[in-house]
Amino acid sequence: MSLVTYRRNRDFAHTPEPRGRTRKSVARLSFVIQRHAATRLHYDFRLELDGVLKSWAVPKEPKAVVGEKRLAVHVEDHPLEYGSFHGVIPEGHYGAGRVEIWDRGWWEPVGDPRAGYRKGSLKFVLHGRRLGGGWALVRMRPRDAEPRGKESWLLIKERDNDRDASERAAPARPGRRAR
């Protein structure tokens, strides 16, 4: 995987973003979601794969609600070092605005992640501070008006055995067994 597009869009003499490099992934694959207050507020969803962070810009906050779909526009790969980046990208530079880490953790692919990514149907389990359980990224068919190189995907929360936080926090009622 290449970081050419990532580097071409940035002037590292003037932005605090890491230059980074492609590295060998470790056994536990990381993920990060960064809240990015650029021209429009959005969430950058990033999954480590093949030594880089595969990245999608998600216009609305991801929600752990089964069946909830969020548009996710595929953007250039980012270096693994970007997973810990937070700060302000200066005005006049690509992506100008505040970047904050909204969630982070590790992810488990369901099946072969490379084949799923190529096919446009990537399933995985997140283990984060805010988001957990089964998820999918599904590539949509291209539209004529879609900008070149910007694929639209859907980020979907899938049904799994991980009950939502409100259900986990609710005490079992007397006379009923906890699930």
C-alpha positions in Angstrom: 0.0 0.0 0.0 1.2 3.5 -0.8 1.1 6.8 1.1 1.9 8.8 -2.1 -1.5 10.5 -2.2 -1.4 11.2 1.6 2.0 12.9 1.3 1.2 14.8 -2.0 -1.8 16.5 -0.2 0.3 17.8 2.7 3.2 20.2 3.4 4.9 18.7 6.4 7.0 21.8 7.0 3.7 23.6 8.0 1.3 21.0 9.3 1.8 18.9 12.5 0.5 15.7 10.8 3.0 12.8 10.9 4.8 12.0 7.6 4.7 8.3 8.5 5.7 5.3 6.6 4.2 1.9 5.6 5.0 -0.5 8.3 4.4 -4.2 9.0 1.1 -4.6 10.9 1.2 -6.4 14.3 -1.0 -9.2 15.5 -3.7 -6.9 16.9 -5.0 -4.5 14.3 -5.7 -1.0 15.5 -8.6 1.3 14.6 -9.2 4.9 15.3 -12.1 7.3 14.8 -11.1 11.0 14.7 -13.6 13.8 15.0 -12.5 16.3 12.4 -13.8 19.9 12.5 -12.7 20.8 9.0 -14.8 22.7 6.5 -17.6 20.4 7.6 -17.6 18.4 10.8 -17.1 14.7 10.1 -15.6 11.5 11.6 -12.5 9.9 10.0 -12.9 6.1 10.4 -9.6 4.3 10.1 -8.7 0.6 10.1 -5.2 -0.8 10.1 -4.6 -3.2 7.2 -1.4 -4.0 5.3 0.8 -1.5 7.3 -1.4 1.6 6.7 -4.7 3.0 8.0 -7.5 2.4 5.4 -9.6 5.5 5.8 -13.2 6.7 5.3 -14.8 10.1 6.0 -18.1 9.6 7.8 -20.3 12.8 7.7 -22.4 11.8 10.8 -21.3 10.4 14.1 -21.2 6.6 14.1 -23.8 5.1 16.3 -23.9 1.6 17.9 -27.5 1.1 16.8 -28.1 -2.2 15.0 -28.9 -1.6 11.3 -27.9 2.1 11.5 -26.2 3.1 8.2 -23.7 5.9 7.8 -22.3 7.1 4.5 -18.5 6.5 4.5 -16.5 8.1 1.7 -13.3 6.2 1.0 -10.2 8.5 1.2 -6.5 8.0 0.9 -4.6 5.6 3.1 -2.9 7.2 6.1 0.2 6.1 8.0 -0.2 4.1 11.2 1.3 7.0 13.1 -1.8 9.1 12.2 -3.8 6.8 14.6 -2.5 8.9 17.5 -2.6 12.3 15.8 -4.7 15.0 17.4 -4.3 18.7 17.0 -5.0 21.6 14.7 -4.2 21.5 11.0 -3.5 25.2 10.0 -5.8 27.2 7.8 -4.8 27.1 4.1 -3.7 23.4 4.4 -5.4 20.3 3.3 -7.9 19.2 6.0 -7.5 22.4 8.0 -9.3 22.3 11.3 -9.2 20.5 14.7 -8.7 16.8 14.8 -9.6 14.9 18.1 -9.5 11.2 18.9 -13.1 10.2 19.3 -12.6 6.4 19.7 -9.8 4.0 19.4 -9.0 0.3 20.0 -8.5 -2.8 18.0 -10.5 -4.7 15.4 -10.9 -8.3 14.4 -11.7 -9.1 10.8 -14.5 -11.6 10.1 -13.1 -13.7 7.2 -10.2 -12.6 5.0 -10.0 -8.8 5.4 -8.0 -8.2 2.2 -10.5 -10.2 0.1 -13.4 -8.4 1.8 -11.8 -5.0 1.2 -11.2 -5.7 -2.5 -14.7 -7.1 -2.9 -16.2 -4.1 -1.2 -17.8 -6.0 1.7 -15.6 -5.9 4.8 -17.0 -7.3 8.1 -15.3 -6.9 11.4 -15.6 -6.7 15.2 -14.6 -3.5 17.0 -13.2 -3.4 20.5 -13.2 0.3 21.4 -14.0 2.7 24.2 -17.2 3.9 22.5 -17.9 1.4 19.8 -17.9 -2.4 19.9 -19.4 -5.5 18.4 -20.0 -6.4 14.7 -19.8 -3.9 11.9 -19.6 -3.9 8.1 -18.3 -1.5 5.5 -20.0 -2.1 2.2 -19.1 -0.4 -1.1 -21.9 1.2 -3.0 -22.3 1.2 -6.7 -20.6 4.3 -8.3 -22.8 7.2 -9.3 -22.1 9.3 -12.4 -21.8 12.4 -10.2 -19.3 10.8 -7.8 -15.9 12.5 -7.7 -13.2 10.4 -9.3 -11.4 8.2 -6.8 -13.9 8.9 -4.0 -15.9 5.7 -3.5 -19.0 5.7 -1.4 -19.4 3.0 1.2 -21.8 2.4 4.0 -20.7 1.8 7.6 -23.3 -0.5 9.2 -23.7 -1.7 12.8 -24.6 -5.4 12.7 -26.5 -7.5 15.1 -24.2 -9.4 17.5 -24.1 -10.9 20.9 -22.7 -7.6 22.4 -25.8 -6.0 23.9 -25.9 -2.2 23.9 -24.6 -0.2 26.9 -28.1 0.6 28.2 -29.1 -3.1 28.3 -25.8 -4.1 30.0 -26.2 -1.4 32.6 -29.8 -2.2 33.4 -30.1 -4.5 36.4 -32.0 -7.8 36.0 -35.6 -7.6 37.2 -36.4 -9.7 40.3 -37.8 -13.1 39.3 -36.1 -13.0 35.8 -32.8 -14.4 34.8 -30.2 -12.0 33.4 -29.5 -12.6 29.7 
